[in-house]
């Protein structure tokens, strides 16, 4: 009997490094690549026109590339669970392949489809290719809990084997005898719809700054690497006025939709580094952009409440203000702070903003100025940001609002000073807020401070043509720093009112760190030895001190680094109290040789 | 109670896990034997002190459930000791995501426990209604003698939005009735000079802590009156515009106890604001009187508003710069803040802070905690700074992206170098690249 396959595209909209797609054609007589789109859902969804356009362009490109292999993309109108049983029958399918989706919602959906397929006697093949690693392995290595600090995550990663090599691009040779039956009316039935068909008004829609599709992604990665090679500098590029603008070497939306394989990116970076730096092995920081993404996917994969404050075990409950008017001003670029409004305008128009610009607007909305819940900001990004993946979007918002992942909260971005330092001339603002074009650089970040004559000369009166600032930043940040302190004081059961309080900010950061360390039992062997023998000879490397929470073993401390010759002994165990429960801390101290 | 417990056991015993059942059976048997042995050990006979001790560990809701069990436990639920401390949470569904203290519970407390309350705080969301509700409760607390009162706005300063007269009359109810108030936290409220006079008239012997940052209706004379009369005051938090030479002198008078903690918020209302100066002699008087006091200063100023600050030596111990601060000002900090323990700089201008940090390391020999936000520092200078401070730096926080690599150290070296000098593992702070 002939083997007929379906490859189901969701993310991973590419022909290169697509292991599940390869499985689909392997030994198959026919293959059909499908993508599900619910046109009735599209217009009413929370996803903005830029993201839809990007997706449709990806699908167009996919279809075009499949045509080169005498195949086509089948865009199916409807919901997978409703349509698959019919397709299995109609096309006599015996194999279904798709890329592994690590997100809780996706896992649930896929489990249901797998069940349907099993019932229909269809073999299901799932391959990991949206992330570098098998996230479950990372969690396993961390004792069953996802790591909660990026440092911890890096430590775990460095213990894993490098990611698997990307698989070969789908070609005629690989297709072999596998064909795609295409009917006359394919275009009508399965063609990629237009934005209009999905119910979007495209009149006056400017052309896309970020064109979607695998072809574009592969051009960009070459350009990206060329530029890196040319500057021969693998450090994070320093921020300047230019980095705020959409760059033709930017890759994040392509990684989000899977037009670009993260593994391909990973190995191309490695190769280039080796070539330029003469075979020295690349540091983890080279892959920063990829690893952050991986970190958030890992944190979210088993947490269906990852995008919520309530019921989310890793999220700190903060008494955010509900304030729909203020939220609307932020989302619609009417805060009266040109730096914030220009960024939000860029986001709405183009679908992408620089990561430091994201920090700026997220900080402003949440802990910095407006004290509005990060969940609201996340929803706006979900609508507008091309690269907003559920896990990465929610994770970054929790991070930036200091709701999780425990980092310093003392520092708030100033909505005036931050921009001014980045782009002293204010060109970025003039580009996205033409109404302020006439202001001199001196006042362009705080035009409300400009004398009336300057405002008149700029043909922009603040309060008439452009809003006055919606908050008094100094006062708001003073208040909010206090609020944050209150919250973390409570978390650490810090003695409250009426007792003396000596420490200010850093104290609480310290407490946070103490409470936040990576959970779960450590897999470090030496740690066991240490516990049993109270003394051991350490190999060079990184060791963690352990804290025992009554019976449950938890690791709270960051760790201790040993240089090659140092011996490490456990000197004593110390009792101290945290969260009102007795803890035993094993100190690891360096001893003289 | 025994009945209740047995009922539970039966329920548990009906579970499916065999192992669990076995142990339960055994324990039931053991317990039955024990019960026979000493019939006296019944739950309801548990001495009140022990019950109280147990109840103190339970959250309110669990205590409420337990109070339904029997008369004895119900009595225990209402023991005054359990109602000394209470935190009222006042939130509206329209303005907060968090739940509020149930109105029935509030009524109960006012009716049955208001004379037991001693440590009370109100957490209020951003709505005026919540602030008004807090004041309504306050004005009903006529029977109680509070030791601690905290009015906390969890989102925006909502007390500021209610009619001042309403707020003042509620607050003065507490002042007049309490007589032994020792701690008062009323930041961001419309408290005024006359109400502080009432506070002083009734609580001057007991007041130890007063936090009133951003209370715009208080004048320097109003706070001076508190300092003059309340000789036990040890902790004080206020805004810079209330700070005066007279206040410092009053706090350093012979009759006054040693001050432990003084927190000053310096916030500019409008750009280019001129700030007054405090004489060095006044700070010297403070230092002579309270040589160990903490002076905590929070600055939320534009760069060009720092004119009057750090010109002379100032005994500041904790410094927080919430906005951009110039190299010049940080240079002055290095020169004039010999007592500095903790320094947080959120941002500075475009040029690296190198020399300033080195000078701070040289001159601020007490410095043990430092946090740097958007402050560029060259890797070499940063390592040098850490080397000079050594392991007395218990807190060290800097964002990775502001460390500027140079010919000596790259970003990958810095964690090793700094860890070496600190004697413990250290990493710069990271922010997500997205």
Interface residues (C-beta under 8 A of the other chain):
Chain A: X150 X151 X235 X236 X239 X252 X283 X285 X288 X289 X292 X293 X295 X296 X309 X310 X317 X319 X320 X321 X322 X323 X355 X358 X359 X371 X373 X387 X392 X395 X396 X399 X400 X407 X408 X410 X411 X412 X413 X414 X417 X418 X421 X424 X446 X449 X474 X475 X477 X478 X479 X481 X482 X483 X486 X496 X497 X498 X500 X501 X502 X503 X504 X505 X506 X507 X509 X510 X542 X558 X559 X560 X561 X590
Chain B: X91 X94 X95 X96 X97 X98 X119 X121 X123 X125 X126 X147 X148 X150 X152 X153 X154 X155 X156 X157 X182 X183 X185 X187 X188 X209 X213 X214 X234 X235 X260 X261 X265 X267 X268 X271 X294 X296 X298 X300 X301 X318 X320 X322 X323 X324 X342 X344 X346 X347 X349 X350 X369 X370 X371 X373 X374 X394 X395 X397 X399 X401 X405 X410 X411 X412 X416 X419 X423 X424 X425 X427 X429 X430 X431 X432 X433 X434
